[in-house]
Amino acid sequence: MRLIYTPCSSKDEAKKIARTLLEERLIACANIIPHISSLYMWEGELKEEQEFILLCKCKESKALEVEQKIKASHSYECPCILQFSPQQVNPRFAEWLENS
């Protein structure tokens, strides 16, 4: 299983990406975490934005394709896309994910 984390500029953008990934059966589920305050340096300037975190759960075999789809549809020039491999997963959830 992989968790894929990416901040989005709006709730609509996060939903659009999640729906596309779900419809194409690349992920089993997604969570959207609202109203995250992000501070970062971009092109020499300090930026502060409100973002929405998209957290996707997928099979490890689909992770690269999920990342490519996010890159292709994301509004950011350089989107943050992080992949995590959980050390432990509820066995029933892992089975559900595998069958999704």
Secondary structure, 3 states (H helix, E strand, C coil): CEEEEEEECCHHHHHHHHHHHHHCCCCCEEEEEEEEEEEEEECCEEEEEEEEEEEEEECHHHHHHHHHHHHHHCCCCCCCCEEECCCCCCHHHHHHHHHC
